[in-house]
Amino acid sequence: MTSTYNIAFPALLYPGLGSQKIKTNTSSPPHWSLAPPKYPSYLKLTLYGNLVTEQYNLMQHVQKTTQESTTAVKDKQEHDLVNLDLRLPTFWNSKDKSKNIDVGSNGIELTYIGPGKQETHAALARSNFPMRPQCGIFYYEMKVISKGEDGYIGIGFCCAENKTERLPGWDVDSWGYHGDDGHSFAGSGIGQNYGPCFTTGDVIGCGVNFADRSAFYTKNGKFLGTAFKQIDVSKPLYPSVGLRTTGEKITTNFGHEPFMFDIEQYIKDQKVLSIQQMISRQSIDRTPYTEYDLNQLVLSYLIHHGYTKTAFAFVKNTKSISDTDQEDTVTVRGTGMEQRTGKIRNQEKDGLGEMPKPSKQKRRLSYAEIASSINQKKDVNLESSKHTKHEHSENQAHMMDIDEKSEKDVSAESLERVMKYGQQLQEEYKLDQSDKTKASLTEIFSLLAYHDPYTSPVSHIMSVSRRDALATEVNAAILGKFYK
């Protein structure tokens, strides 16, 4: 049998070495072949194929740069890639098996040599290396050369700590499919109905899907379905085969020969299925959005974040909303939210309304809008007060005093809210020591100091261009969200 594995994985060429702890100098890179690495062809469709090629190229560069240390690798990501163990299972580990199993000279055959009289005579062998999650799906096959006396043969995978005197699936962190009854076993001696029995001449495949933490089996090239779900893949998992009665013998294909099952097509199908599932999840309850719907979405965003003047300008300048909302009602489809443009106008008039916490730059604009509205309100109150004193008679003075007090109370309350909001902004940015942030906060806070914010040195904060830019930015973001 000619192996397609290259000496880029040097330990893989020596049956019996397996996972022995070989003393190596961790400060020096391993010896790598000048030939590119080879691996089972189906892995070319996975992340593993890209990783192992990239690792090989990097190691070739390191080897040429220095033969003494890995100091040539300065980047942490490259350093991690150099030290990433991507060696795959290629044969059975003669140092990690039961005494009742014999590993053939080729490293892929297993023969039962125990008494085979009771369950305690069960025997298990593990592969030389674990399956790598980077494979996405790892698959191998076993052919039953002889079922022996009873055909108590199990195929599956387990952790390195599992006992080798047990069949796959009988213990925690062990999973297996048994030929004598067709049951699947997952961490228990009690099996579950799964598939057909298998015997001499049958080829049984075992695949582990690291993406969804499941496992499946095949028989003579036919898919048998998912056997296990919610597998704990946080620990290294090793392919394993168990035998229990005299005469049982199997051989294994870890990818050095073509598989009976079309694993490449299966991986392609899984990729298509994953894409379809993602598209399906994104398409749930998602009908095409019209211009009207998107405008409503933009408007609800502006209302929610307190951009009252921007929202009012948006309503006036957006024909699809102005023409349709004869009753000044804006309903955002799919959200259960309803806002009235009349409410927007009221908020625009007095600078009041709910002010949820917008973020960063948008919060500053919101503060500026409120502050300017408060100052405008103060001007209106003063003019109203002067006009009242000259035009109203003495008999109306008492009622006017009440009105003035009411207006002053509203103005004071609004001013207090703006001050608190400004304090919240100052607290939020207290750790931001950049000059740009400090200057921006100083500008917006200074709005309260001017009699008419629109003629003040910081009037640009309230410019229409800023509102237009904000509306355009929000609209573009939403369009990108729904039509990307």
C-alpha positions in Angstrom: 0.0 0.0 0.0 1.4 3.4 -1.0 0.6 6.2 1.3 -0.2 9.6 -0.1 1.0 11.3 3.1 4.2 13.3 2.8 7.1 13.5 5.2 5.9 17.0 6.0 4.2 15.0 8.8 7.4 12.9 9.7 5.9 11.0 12.6 3.1 9.7 10.4 5.4 7.4 8.4 6.4 5.3 11.4 3.7 2.8 12.6 3.9 2.2 16.3 5.3 5.6 17.3 1.8 7.1 17.6 1.4 9.6 20.3 4.6 8.7 22.2 6.1 11.7 23.9 9.2 12.3 21.9 11.7 14.8 23.4 12.2 17.7 21.1 13.8 21.1 21.4 10.7 23.4 21.5 12.9 26.4 20.6 13.8 25.0 17.2 11.5 24.4 14.3 10.8 20.8 13.3 12.4 19.4 10.1 10.2 19.9 7.2 10.4 18.4 3.7 11.1 20.4 0.6 8.0 18.7 -0.9 4.6 20.2 -0.2 2.4 18.3 2.3 -0.2 15.8 1.1 -3.4 14.9 2.9 -6.8 13.3 2.1 -8.2 15.0 -1.0 -11.5 15.8 0.6 -9.8 18.1 3.0 -8.9 20.4 0.1 -12.5 21.6 0.4 -12.0 22.7 4.0 -10.1 25.2 6.1 -7.5 22.5 6.9 -6.2 22.5 3.3 -5.5 26.2 3.4 -4.0 26.1 6.8 -1.6 23.2 6.2 -0.4 24.8 2.9 0.1 28.2 4.6 2.0 26.5 7.5 4.2 24.6 5.1 5.1 27.8 3.2 5.9 29.6 6.4 8.0 26.8 7.7 10.0 26.7 4.5 10.7 30.4 5.0 11.8 29.8 8.6 14.0 26.9 7.6 15.8 29.0 5.0 16.1 32.0 7.4 17.6 30.1 10.3 18.2 26.5 11.3 18.6 27.2 15.0 15.6 29.1 16.3 12.2 30.5 15.5 13.3 34.0 16.0 12.7 34.6 12.3 9.0 34.4 13.1 8.2 37.8 14.6 4.5 38.0 14.1 2.4 36.4 16.8 -0.1 35.0 14.3 2.7 33.4 12.3 4.3 32.1 15.5 0.9 30.4 16.4 0.7 28.9 12.9 4.2 27.5 13.1 3.3 25.8 16.4 -0.2 24.6 15.3 -0.2 20.8 15.3 -2.1 19.8 12.1 -1.0 16.1 12.0 -3.9 13.8 11.2 -4.7 10.2 12.2 -3.0 7.8 9.7 -2.6 4.5 11.6 -3.3 2.8 14.9 -1.1 3.6 17.8 0.6 0.4 19.0 1.4 2.2 22.3 -2.2 3.2 23.0 -4.2 0.0 22.7 -5.5 -3.0 24.7 -3.2 -6.0 25.1 -5.9 -8.0 23.5 -5.5 -6.3 20.1 -2.6 -6.7 17.7 -1.7 -3.9 15.3 -0.5 -5.1 11.9 2.9 -4.2 10.5 1.2 -1.7 8.1 -0.3 0.1 11.1 -3.9 0.0 9.7 -5.0 -3.6 10.5 -6.3 -4.7 13.9 -6.7 -8.3 15.0 -8.3 -9.6 18.2 -6.0 -11.9 20.2 -7.7 -12.1 23.6 -9.8 -14.8 25.2 -13.1 -13.2 24.1 -15.3 -14.8 26.7 -16.8 -11.8 28.5 -17.2 -8.1 28.4 -14.1 -7.5 30.4 -12.1 -9.0 27.5 -13.2 -6.1 25.2 -10.3 -4.3 23.5 -9.9 -0.9 21.9 -7.2 0.8 19.8 -6.8 4.5 19.3 -5.2 6.4 16.3 -1.8 8.0 16.5 -3.2 11.6 16.3 -6.6 13.1 17.1 -9.0 14.5 14.5 -8.4 18.2 13.9 -11.3 20.6 14.2 -9.8 22.6 11.4 -10.9 19.8 9.1 -14.5 20.8 9.6 -15.5 17.2 8.9 -13.1 14.3 9.5 -14.0 11.0 8.0 -12.4 7.5 8.0 -13.6 4.0 7.0 -13.1 0.5 8.3 -13.5 -2.8 6.4 -14.4 -5.9 8.3 -12.1 -8.6 7.1 -13.6 -11.2 9.5 -16.4 -10.8 12.0 -14.9 -13.7 14.1 -17.1 -15.7 16.4 -19.8 -13.1 17.3 -18.9 -9.9 15.4 -18.8 -7.7 18.5 -17.0 -4.9 16.5 -17.5 -1.2 17.3 -16.2 1.8 15.4 -16.2 5.4 16.6 -14.1 7.9 18.5 -13.1 8.8 22.1 -10.8 10.9 24.2 -7.2 9.9 25.1 -8.2 9.2 28.7 -10.7 6.5 27.9 -9.9 2.9 28.9 -8.8 0.5 26.2 -10.6 -2.4 27.8 -14.0 -1.1 26.6 -15.8 -0.9 23.3 -16.4 2.6 21.7 -19.4 4.3 23.3 -19.5 2.4 26.5 -17.9 5.2 28.6 -18.2 9.0 29.0 -16.4 10.9 26.2 -16.7 7.8 24.0 -19.1 7.2 21.0 -19.5 4.1 18.9 -21.6 2.1 16.4 -21.7 -1.7 16.9 -22.0 -4.4 14.3 -23.7 -7.1 16.3 -26.9 -5.2 17.0 -26.7 -2.0 14.9 -27.0 0.1 18.0 -25.3 3.4 18.7 -23.6 4.0 22.0 -22.8 7.4 23.6 -21.3 7.3 27.0 -23.4 4.4 28.1 -23.5 0.6 28.0 -27.1 0.9 26.8 -27.4 1.4 23.1 -30.0 3.1 20.9 -31.5 1.8 17.7 -29.5 3.4 14.9 -28.6 1.4 11.8 -28.2 -2.1 10.3 -25.9 -4.7 11.6 -22.6 -5.2 9.8 -20.4 -8.2 9.2 -17.6 -9.7 7.1 -17.0 -7.7 3.9 -18.9 -4.6 5.0 -17.2 -1.2 4.9 -18.3 1.1 7.7 -17.5 4.8 7.7 -17.4 7.3 10.6 -17.6 11.0 10.2 -17.4 13.8 12.8 -18.8 17.2 11.9 -17.0 19.8 14.1 -19.2 22.6 12.8 -22.4 21.4 14.3 -20.9 18.9 16.8 -22.5 15.8 15.3 -21.4 12.4 14.0 -22.7 10.1 11.2 -21.9 6.7 9.8 -22.0 5.0 6.4 -22.3 1.4 5.3 -20.9 0.3 2.0 -21.0 3.9 0.7 -24.5 4.7 1.9 -25.2 7.4 4.4 -27.0 6.1 7.5 -27.9 9.4 9.1 -26.8 11.4 12.1 -25.9 9.1 15.1 -24.9 11.7 17.7 -25.5 15.3 18.4 -24.1 17.9 20.9 -20.7 16.1 21.0 -18.2 17.7 23.3 -15.4 18.7 20.9 -13.5 20.8 23.5 -11.2 17.7 24.1 -9.1 16.0 21.4 -11.1 13.1 19.9 -9.3 10.0 18.5 -10.7 7.5 16.0 -11.1 4.2 17.7 -12.2 0.7 16.9 -13.1 -2.0 19.4 -13.1 -5.8 19.1 -14.3 -8.5 21.5 -14.4 -12.1 20.2 -11.8 -14.4 18.7 -11.1 -14.1 15.0 -12.3 -10.5 14.5 -10.1 -8.6 12.1 -10.5 -5.2 10.4 -8.4 -2.9 8.2 -8.7 0.9 8.1 -8.6 3.7 5.5 -7.7 7.1 7.0 -7.7 8.7 3.5 -4.6 7.2 1.9 -7.0 5.4 -0.5 -10.3 6.5 -2.1 -13.3 6.1 0.2 -16.3 4.0 -0.7 -18.6 6.8 0.5 -18.4 10.1 -1.6 -17.3 12.3 1.3 -16.3 15.1 -1.1 -19.9 15.4 -2.4 -21.2 15.2 1.2 -19.0 18.2 2.2 -20.2 20.2 -0.8 -23.8 19.4 0.1 -23.2 20.4 3.7 -21.8 23.8 2.5 -24.8 24.4 0.3 -27.2 23.4 3.1 -25.4 25.8 5.5 -25.7 28.7 3.0 -29.4 27.9 2.5 -30.1 27.9 6.2 -28.4 31.2 6.7 -30.3 32.7 3.8 -33.5 31.2 5.2 -32.9 32.7 8.6 -32.3 36.1 7.1 -35.4 35.9 5.0 -37.9 35.0 7.8 -40.7 37.5 7.8 -38.8 39.8 5.4 -40.9 41.0 2.5 -39.6 43.6 0.0 -39.4 47.1 1.5 -40.8 50.0 -0.4 -39.5 53.6 -0.3 -42.3 54.4 2.0 -41.3 51.6 4.4 -37.7 52.7 4.5 -38.7 56.4 5.1 -40.8 55.3 8.0 -37.8 53.3 9.4 -35.6 56.4 9.1 -38.2 58.6 10.8 -38.7 56.2 13.7 -35.0 56.1 14.2 -34.8 59.9 14.4 -37.8 60.1 16.7 -36.4 57.4 19.0 -33.1 59.1 19.4 -34.6 62.5 20.0 -33.6 64.3 16.7 -36.9 66.2 16.7 -36.0 69.0 14.3 -34.3 66.6 11.9 -37.3 64.3 12.0 -39.7 67.3 11.4 -37.6 68.4 8.4 -37.5 64.8 7.1 -41.3 64.6 7.2 -41.7 67.9 5.3 -39.1 67.0 2.7 -40.1 63.4 2.1 -42.9 63.3 -0.3 -43.8 59.6 0.2 -44.6 60.3 3.9 -46.1 63.8 3.6 -48.6 62.7 0.8 -49.5 59.4 2.4 -49.9 60.4 6.1 -53.0 62.6 5.8 -53.7 62.0 9.4 -50.1 62.7 10.5 -49.5 59.1 11.4 -46.4 57.1 10.7 -46.4 53.4 11.3 -43.2 51.3 11.0 -44.1 47.9 9.6 -42.9 44.9 11.5 -42.0 46.8 14.7 -45.4 47.5 16.3 -44.3 51.1 16.6 -46.6 54.1 15.8 -45.5 57.7 16.0 -47.5 60.8 15.0 -45.9 63.6 13.1 -48.0 66.0 15.2 -46.0 64.8 18.2 -42.8 65.6 16.3 -44.1 69.2 15.7 -44.9 69.6 19.4 -41.4 68.4 20.4 -39.9 70.7 17.8 -41.8 73.6 19.2 -40.9 73.3 22.9 -37.8 71.2 22.8 -39.3 68.6 25.1 -40.1 64.9 24.7 -38.4 61.6 25.7 -34.7 61.6 25.2 -33.3 58.1 25.1 -29.5 57.8 25.2 -28.1 58.2 21.7 -24.5 57.5 21.2 -21.4 59.7 20.8 -21.7 62.2 17.9 -25.4 61.8 17.5 -26.0 62.6 21.2 -24.2 65.9 20.8 -26.5 66.9 18.0 -29.5 66.1 20.1 -28.2 68.2 23.0 -27.6 71.1 20.6 -31.1 70.9 19.3 -32.7 71.0 22.8 -30.4 73.8 24.0 -31.2 76.0 21.0 -34.9 75.3 21.5 -34.8 76.3 25.1 -33.1 79.6 24.3 -35.7 80.3 21.6 -38.4 79.5 24.2 -36.9 82.1 26.6 -37.0 84.8 23.8 -40.7 84.0 23.2 -41.5 84.2 26.9 -39.8 87.6 27.2 -41.5 89.1 24.2 -44.8 87.6 25.4 -44.3 89.1 28.8 -43.5 92.6 27.4 -46.5 92.5 25.1 -48.8 91.5 27.9 -47.7 94.3 30.2 -48.5 97.0 27.5 -51.7 95.6 26.1 -53.6 94.0 29.0 -55.6 95.9 31.5 -55.1 95.8 35.2 -58.0 93.4 35.6 -56.1 90.9 33.4 -52.8 91.2 35.3 -53.5 88.4 37.7 -54.3 85.9 34.9 -51.2 87.0 33.0 -49.0 86.5 36.0 -50.3 82.9 36.2 -49.5 82.4 32.5 -46.0 83.9 32.9 -45.3 81.7 35.9 -46.5 78.7 33.9 -44.2 79.5 31.0 -41.3 80.3 33.3 -41.8 76.9 35.0 -41.8 75.1 31.7 -38.7 77.0 30.6 -37.0 76.3 33.9 -38.0 72.6 33.7 -36.7 72.3 30.2 -33.4 74.1 31.1 -33.0 71.7 34.0 -33.4 68.7 31.8 -30.8 70.1 29.3 -28.4 70.7 32.1 -28.8 67.2 33.4 -28.4 65.8 29.9 -25.2 67.9 29.5 -23.9 66.5 32.8 -24.5 63.0 31.5 -22.6 63.7 28.4 -19.7 65.2 30.4 -19.7 62.1 32.6 -19.7 59.8 29.6 -16.7 61.4 28.0 -14.7 62.1 31.2 -12.2 59.4 30.2 -11.8 60.7 26.6 -9.0 63.2 26.8 -8.7 64.0 23.1 -8.7 67.6 22.2 -11.3 67.1 19.5 -13.8 65.7 22.0 -13.2 68.4 24.5 -13.6 71.1 21.9 -16.8 69.5 20.6 -18.3 69.4 24.1 -17.3 73.0 24.9 -19.1 74.1 21.7 -22.4 72.4 22.4 -22.4 73.4 26.1 -21.8 77.1 25.1 -25.1 77.2 23.2 -26.9 78.0 26.5 -24.8 81.1 27.0 -26.0 82.9 23.8 -29.2 84.9 23.5 -29.8 83.6 20.0 -27.9 80.4 19.2 -28.5 80.8 15.5 -26.4 84.0 15.3 -23.8 82.8 17.8 -20.2 81.8 17.0 -21.2 78.2 17.3 -24.3 78.4 15.1 -22.8 75.9 12.7 -23.8 73.2 15.1 -27.4 73.8 14.3 -26.9 74.1 10.5 -29.3 72.4 8.1 -26.4 70.7 6.4 -25.6 68.8 9.6 -29.2 67.6 9.8 -29.2 66.7 6.1 -25.9 64.8 6.5 -27.3 62.9 9.4 -30.5 62.0 7.6 -28.5 60.9 4.5 -26.2 58.8 6.7 -29.0 57.0 8.5 -30.9 56.4 5.2 -27.9 55.0 3.5 -27.2 52.7 6.5 -30.7 51.3 6.4 -30.7 50.9 2.7 -27.4 49.0 3.0 -28.8 46.8 5.7 -31.8 45.6 3.7 -30.4 45.5 0.2 -26.8 44.4 0.7 
